[in-house]
Amino acid sequence: MQQYERVLIIGSSGAGKSTLSRELAERTGLPVLHLDALFWKEGWTPTPKAEFRAALQEELEKPKWIIDGNFNSTIEMRAAYADLVIFLDFPNWLCAARVLKRRWMYRGTTRPDMGEGCPEKVDWEFIKFIWTYPKKKRPGVLEMLGRCNADILILKNPAEQKKWLENLKGIG
């Protein structure tokens, strides 16, 4: 199997991108970048677009990484540098349930993959985004993956992800 040194993990909010990136980092030694931590400043203040893209470009040019996150506006930019793109194409009900669980687990605190000073929150718009992801965002992601030069791995559920991790070779 090919040696992967730049791994991009994408999927709906709540699919488990950050969890998978941490698991891969532990197994491979590849450094992890969580896009949420790069983008969100204290108090949920977004980084200006040009500044965010410049910081992301700097990270993309590094020789080894795992990058997780949505941010559809930069997905093609990230995919162009990746050796492997992993799309967590999980059901919306599972992603929504995971976000609600995460909200409970991190209530009043900032989770490790988020920018400092951004306590966990969930609102109706966020749940709506997750629920409509398969119809509104997924088609564009699949279209982009069709143009991508990286190897593509689409995992449809946690069982597939677990099996893939158990058989993992060729990364890092």
Secondary structure, 3 states (H helix, E strand, C coil): CCCECEEEEEECCCCCHHHHHHHHHHHHCCCEEEHHHHHEECCCEECCHHHHHHHHHHHHCCCCEEEECCCHHHHHHHHCCCCEEEEECCCHHHHHHHHHHHHHHCCCCCCCCCCCCCCCCCCHHHHHHHHHHHHHCHHHHHHHHHHCCCEEEEECCHHHHHHHHHCCCCEC
